[in-house]
Amino acid sequence: MGHVPAMTEKLSADPAAMIARAREVTRLNIEALTALEGAIGEDIARAVEIILSRPGYLVVTGMGKSGHIGGKIAATLASTGTNSFFVHPAEMSHGDLGMLRKDVTLLAISNSGESRELRDPLIYCQREGIPVIGITQRPNSFLGRSSTVCLTMPQVAEACPNGLAPTTSTLMTLALGDALAMVLMDRRGFTAEDFGLHHPGGKLGMSLQSVRDWMGDRPPAPATVPLSATFAEVVSAITEGRKGAAVVVNADGTLAGIVTDGDVRRAFARDLTGLTAADVMSPKPKTISPDSRMSDAIDLMTQNKIATLLVVEDARPLAIVHIAELMQAGYVG
């Protein structure tokens, strides 16, 4: 059994001492990342080209803290265009080696490079001709020797006072995984729209959707009235449409304007006799294309302080987006 460093003295309860220690850990992490930046070289380009050349998944594996980091790396890769998932190395030895098809690539993570749970999948990959990308601090380890490409991290001290708890090493691993994912993302030309397709849930994903995606294949047609519609007919259309507005259209069905609840309230200050839609409408309403992002729609509505936004294509109204719907769906707070 190797030598284990003696425990350091118990840290003082003095807030200043605790702050100083926290800053020291942060400084050590910064120094580790700086060292990692300088250590990145051509091997990452080789790793990227191998992954891009393979038709199958990128399988990520690692034991202990490396496994936790590996799970995050796999998730980042999967959400940015590289089909990837995490498999626990111990599970591979009990049947999950079947997930390593001949068309996959294995990304194996071990700071020491000697995790015994990695031996079975590494030997399997050698036998089946599956390329291995290793992440380790020790290129001469079993993992390093078994890797097609070894992404070697610099050997720096852990922030743990006993040199035992993975701290700087796991941070470097995470940063290196992010670097790999982002280079792959750039090489694939992965766009914000692609990202939105991978993130349909949550405010971020919804804002990256197109307005067309938001509307669906068959959006409910907006309430429409002709220019000659009476005031009573306009009010009735707004009520039936349940969007707080009615679209005013020309004889050929193209957009002429919009009448909102606010326009109706303002009209009551006038003589209603003989008023038509043309008299009370706003002739230049804010509109958006169905191919625009939902984030653009939200910006238009918030910046102009409007509750309704017209979706228009080829000068014809397709739908009305109402702020209440966006709030209900979580687009806006």
ZAGURO-926941 format. One record per residue (C-alpha): z, y, x; residue in three letters. Coordinates in steps of 0.2 Angstrom, whole numbers. Example, Ala and Ser with C-alpha at 12.3 -4.5 7.8 and 13.67 -1.06 7.14 Angstrom:
- 39|-22|62|ALA
- 36|-5|68|SER
end
This chain:
- 0|0|0|MET
- -5|17|7|GLY
- 7|31|11|HIS
- 12|42|-4|VAL
- 17|59|1|PRO
- 35|64|-3|ALA
- 38|74|-19|MET
- 39|93|-16|THR
- 54|103|-20|GLU
- 57|107|-38|LYS
- 48|123|-43|LEU
- 60|138|-47|SER
- 62|143|-65|ALA
- 59|161|-59|ASP
- 43|167|-68|PRO
- 36|175|-53|ALA
- 37|158|-44|ALA
- 28|150|-58|MET
- 15|163|-59|ILE
- 12|162|-40|ALA
- 10|143|-41|ARG
- -2|145|-56|ALA
- -13|157|-46|ARG
- -12|146|-31|GLU
- -19|131|-41|VAL
- -33|143|-48|THR
- -37|149|-30|ARG
- -38|130|-24|LEU
- -50|127|-39|ASN
- -61|142|-34|ILE
- -62|136|-16|GLU
- -67|119|-22|ALA
- -81|125|-32|LEU
- -87|137|-18|THR
- -87|122|-7|ALA
- -97|112|-20|LEU
- -109|126|-22|GLU
- -113|125|-3|GLY
- -114|106|-3|ALA
- -127|105|-17|ILE
- -144|100|-9|GLY
- -160|90|-12|GLU
- -151|75|-19|ASP
- -149|84|-35|ILE
- -167|87|-36|ALA
- -170|68|-33|ARG
- -158|64|-46|ALA
- -166|75|-59|VAL
- -184|67|-55|GLU
- -177|50|-57|ILE
- -169|53|-74|ILE
- -185|62|-80|LEU
- -196|47|-74|SER
- -186|35|-84|ARG
- -190|31|-102|PRO
- -173|25|-107|GLY
- -156|32|-109|TYR
- -145|40|-96|LEU
- -129|29|-96|VAL
- -113|38|-89|VAL
- -98|28|-83|THR
- -82|31|-74|GLY
- -64|25|-74|MET
- -48|35|-78|GLY
- -50|54|-76|LYS
- -67|52|-70|SER
- -71|43|-86|GLY
- -64|57|-96|HIS
- -75|69|-86|ILE
- -90|57|-88|GLY
- -88|58|-107|GLY
- -90|76|-107|LYS
- -105|76|-95|ILE
- -113|63|-107|ALA
- -110|74|-122|ALA
- -117|89|-113|THR
- -132|80|-107|LEU
- -135|73|-125|ALA
- -134|90|-133|SER
- -146|98|-120|THR
- -161|86|-121|GLY
- -156|71|-111|THR
- -153|56|-121|ASN
- -136|50|-114|SER
- -120|41|-119|PHE
- -104|36|-110|PHE
- -99|17|-108|VAL
- -82|12|-101|HIS
- -84|2|-85|PRO
- -71|-11|-90|ALA
- -80|-14|-106|GLU
- -96|-17|-97|MET
- -88|-32|-89|SER
- -84|-39|-106|HIS
- -102|-39|-114|GLY
- -107|-21|-113|ASP
- -118|-23|-98|LEU
- -131|-27|-112|GLY
- -132|-9|-114|MET
- -140|-7|-97|LEU
- -158|-11|-101|ARG
- -171|-11|-88|LYS
- -177|6|-93|ASP
- -160|16|-92|VAL
- -152|25|-77|THR
- -134|24|-73|LEU
- -124|39|-68|LEU
- -108|32|-61|ALA
- -93|43|-56|ILE
- -78|39|-44|SER
- -70|51|-33|ASN
- -65|37|-21|SER
- -81|27|-24|GLY
- -70|11|-24|GLU
- -65|9|-42|SER
- -65|-10|-44|ARG
- -70|-8|-63|GLU
- -87|-1|-57|LEU
- -92|-15|-46|ARG
- -99|-26|-60|ASP
- -110|-13|-67|PRO
- -116|-8|-50|LEU
- -120|-26|-44|ILE
- -129|-28|-61|TYR
- -139|-13|-58|CYS
- -144|-19|-41|GLN
- -149|-36|-47|ARG
- -159|-28|-62|GLU
- -167|-14|-52|GLY
- -159|-1|-62|ILE
- -157|16|-52|PRO
- -140|22|-50|VAL
- -135|40|-47|ILE
- -117|41|-40|GLY
- -105|56|-40|ILE
- -91|53|-27|THR
- -83|62|-12|GLN
- -86|47|-1|ARG
- -104|42|2|PRO
- -99|27|13|ASN
- -90|19|-2|SER
- -96|5|-12|PHE
- -102|17|-25|LEU
- -111|28|-12|GLY
- -119|13|-4|ARG
- -125|6|-21|SER
- -132|22|-27|SER
- -151|26|-27|THR
- -146|44|-25|VAL
- -128|49|-21|CYS
- -122|66|-26|LEU
- -108|69|-13|THR
- -94|81|-17|MET
- -85|90|-2|PRO
- -68|83|2|GLN
- -55|96|-3|VAL
- -37|95|-6|ALA
- -31|92|-24|GLU
- -21|106|-31|ALA
- -7|93|-35|CYS
- 7|95|-23|PRO
- 8|77|-20|ASN
- -11|75|-17|GLY
- -11|62|-31|LEU
- -16|70|-48|ALA
- -35|73|-49|PRO
- -37|91|-51|THR
- -50|100|-39|THR
- -60|84|-38|SER
- -62|82|-57|THR
- -66|101|-58|LEU
- -80|98|-45|MET
- -86|83|-55|THR
- -87|92|-71|LEU
- -96|107|-63|ALA
- -108|95|-54|LEU
- -112|86|-71|GLY
- -115|103|-79|ASP
- -127|108|-65|ALA
- -136|92|-67|LEU
- -137|94|-86|ALA
- -143|112|-84|MET
- -157|108|-71|VAL
- -163|94|-83|LEU
- -163|106|-97|MET
- -173|119|-88|ASP
- -185|105|-82|ARG
- -188|99|-100|ARG
- -191|117|-106|GLY
- -177|114|-119|PHE
- -176|129|-130|THR
- -163|137|-141|ALA
- -172|130|-156|GLU
- -171|113|-148|ASP
- -152|116|-146|PHE
- -150|121|-164|GLY
- -158|104|-169|LEU
- -145|95|-159|HIS
- -131|106|-166|HIS
- -134|107|-185|PRO
- -115|109|-188|GLY
- -104|124|-185|GLY
- -107|142|-184|LYS
- -117|141|-168|LEU
- -129|127|-174|GLY
- -132|136|-191|MET
- -136|152|-182|SER
- -149|143|-172|LEU
- -157|135|-187|GLN
- -173|143|-195|SER
- -172|152|-211|VAL
- -185|138|-217|ARG
- -172|125|-212|ASP
- -159|134|-222|TRP
- -169|135|-238|MET
- -174|117|-237|GLY
- -191|110|-243|ASP
- -190|116|-261|ARG
- -180|132|-261|PRO
- -176|139|-279|PRO
- -189|152|-283|ALA
- -181|170|-284|PRO
- -180|179|-300|ALA
- -195|190|-302|THR
- -201|203|-314|VAL
- -217|213|-315|PRO
- -218|231|-311|LEU
- -219|235|-330|SER
- -203|225|-334|ALA
- -191|234|-345|THR
- -174|239|-339|PHE
- -166|225|-350|ALA
- -178|212|-344|GLU
- -173|217|-326|VAL
- -155|215|-330|VAL
- -158|198|-338|SER
- -168|192|-323|ALA
- -154|197|-311|ILE
- -141|188|-322|THR
- -152|172|-323|GLU
- -156|172|-305|GLY
- -138|172|-300|ARG
- -142|180|-283|LYS
- -137|198|-287|GLY
- -155|204|-287|ALA
- -173|202|-295|ALA
- -189|203|-285|VAL
- -202|215|-292|VAL
- -220|209|-289|VAL
- -237|216|-291|ASN
- -250|208|-302|ALA
- -256|197|-288|ASP
- -239|190|-285|GLY
- -236|200|-269|THR
- -220|209|-265|LEU
- -218|227|-273|ALA
- -199|229|-271|GLY
- -182|223|-276|ILE
- -169|228|-289|VAL
- -151|224|-284|THR
- -135|225|-294|ASP
- -132|242|-285|GLY
- -149|248|-291|ASP
- -144|243|-309|VAL
- -127|252|-308|ARG
- -135|268|-301|ARG
- -148|267|-315|ALA
- -134|270|-328|PHE
- -132|287|-322|ALA
- -150|291|-329|ARG
- -158|290|-346|ASP
- -162|272|-348|LEU
- -175|275|-361|THR
- -192|268|-355|GLY
- -186|264|-338|LEU
- -196|250|-330|THR
- -193|239|-314|ALA
- -205|251|-305|ALA
- -193|266|-309|ASP
- -177|257|-302|VAL
- -183|246|-288|MET
- -181|249|-270|SER
- -199|249|-264|PRO
- -196|244|-246|LYS
- -182|230|-246|PRO
- -177|221|-230|LYS
- -187|205|-227|THR
- -187|191|-215|ILE
- -200|177|-211|SER
- -195|159|-215|PRO
- -198|155|-197|ASP
- -185|167|-190|SER
- -168|161|-185|ARG
- -153|162|-196|MET
- -145|173|-183|SER
- -158|186|-186|ASP
- -155|185|-205|ALA
- -137|188|-202|ILE
- -140|202|-190|ASP
- -151|211|-203|LEU
- -139|209|-217|MET
- -124|215|-207|THR
- -132|229|-198|GLN
- -140|236|-214|ASN
- -124|232|-225|LYS
- -134|223|-238|ILE
- -129|208|-248|ALA
- -147|201|-252|THR
- -161|198|-240|LEU
- -179|193|-246|LEU
- -188|178|-237|VAL
- -206|183|-237|VAL
- -222|174|-231|GLU
- -240|181|-233|ASP
- -232|196|-243|ALA
- -225|184|-256|ARG
- -207|182|-260|PRO
- -201|164|-256|LEU
- -182|165|-259|ALA
- -167|177|-258|ILE
- -153|174|-246|VAL
- -136|181|-252|HIS
- -122|185|-241|ILE
- -110|175|-252|ALA
- -120|159|-248|GLU
- -118|162|-230|LEU
- -100|165|-231|MET
- -97|149|-241|GLN
- -107|139|-228|ALA
- -98|147|-213|GLY
- -112|157|-206|TYR
- -102|173|-207|VAL
- -83|176|-208|GLY
end
